[in-house]
């Protein structure tokens, strides 16, 4: 019997099964198709077989870490949400996917990772609280720099750090000007295209729905202190109902509802408790060692030792000790 496919993705928050755009899209597509995945929701990308999230380990042991390639592999395994689409609907899927990546993705990246208020009070706060120590000290900042680089590639130049500054950019001074206006127009177009339908192509979800839902739900659910685009989305009631419908239908315990708390027996600690405490102590010691090592390597802390007078016979030993310290 072949090993089950395993999906590693960012864990959930804000009422969503995952707080990461790519992880949410892959999770949603898998739920739409009923793909038999063993899902690992984690907050440490180093526990992923690729070192990134999301990542799929196939039944053959191959590791795929690009969302579109993960979905392509699921299609090859006969879990295809687009099987019944016509040629016209397939063309519409490609057109709307291009629209999402060009008009909506840059603004979502800016909203969650560049806008100062949102990043400090929402994005970084979640990742810092979810990640294990000591990753929570430096990994959110590294992720922000990666998203900044990604956004500069999309827009061509550095973007202002606040939504208000972006809105005030005068005409013609910056290649990305009007990006929020274009994102609002994109949301309005999606609302018009959906209309009163359950999904974009009728009563059954397709791959386009997985991606649209991941974009909209992330923007809709987070409590953003700086959220003009979020306010525009909340005014498009059919898109809000669309997200609520998918959450309640496909993620009843992960998103729309909260599962009942697991009851733990009162009394003496269980057999697992000593091991859990041991792991916590080891994690703390490892974190302290990592911080001390970083301080020594970066020069924040240095150790001065008095060098004793050397005789000619001990010079070779002294050189060996210095190389080992380096």
Secondary structure, 3 states (H helix, E strand, C coil): CCCCEEEEEECCECCECCCCHHHHHHHHHHHHHCCCEEEEEECCHHHCCCCCCCEEECCCCCEECCHHHHHHHHHHCCCCCCCCCCHHHHHHHHHHHHHHHHHHHHHHHHHHHHCHHHHHHHHHHHHHHHCCCCHHHHHHHHHHHHHHHHHHHHHCCCCCCCHHHHHCCCCCCCCCCCHHHHHHHHHHHHHHHHCCCCECCECCCCHHHHHHHHHHHHHHHCCCCCCHHHHHHHCCHHHHHHHHHHHHHHCHHHHHCCCCCCCCCCCCCCHHHHHHHHHHHHHHHHHHHHHHHHHHHHCCCCCCCCCCCCCHHHHHHHHHHHHHHC
